[in-house]
């Protein structure tokens, strides 16, 4: 089943986010290579593809896991958590309907 991992950034963590980004992306690439990643990306803090110094307000990952517990365990190991970027992470089941 798919699970949505919805993370909210702490204010003022852009520098920490950028430092932890390579490790964060490495985990997402691994999910993609396993055929489990539906979509992933950040939420820009402003209405722009490149928000610059405005940074981001969080991230969304939708991926396939065997259970909610497995999805939560994967989310709990995100490098952004260790770097102090995320303030809150919510993991919940997601049912893809379209397209």
Beta strands, then each sheet from edge to edge (+ up, - down):
strand 1: 2-9
strand 2: 37-44
strand 3: 56-64
strand 4: 86-94
sheet 1: 2+ 3- 1+ 4-
end
